Amino acid sequence: MRKGMFVLAAASLLAVGPVAFAEQHDKEKSAGTTGAQVSCDQIEAARDEAGGGVSEDMLSKKLNVPIERIRSCLEKEAMDLKKSETPPSGK
């Protein structure tokens, strides 16, 4: 009788263990860096660190940021750069 209870308890733990582990893994994954937590400066720095030749898709995967966020930041940087290179118009 006692051996049967032990087997039943062990079987219950084996059945529930993977579910509990999966839930914990999901919580840890969601607690990681999200696109909202990565600034445009960090995105630009990661691109520059890679030599500037890395694709938007690769940056998105590397930083775990949505591709739309990468594009938005890089377009903003390009517009800021263009504005700074335009000489002021003088009269």
Order of alpha helices (4+ residues) and beta strands (2+ residues): alpha-alpha-alpha-alpha
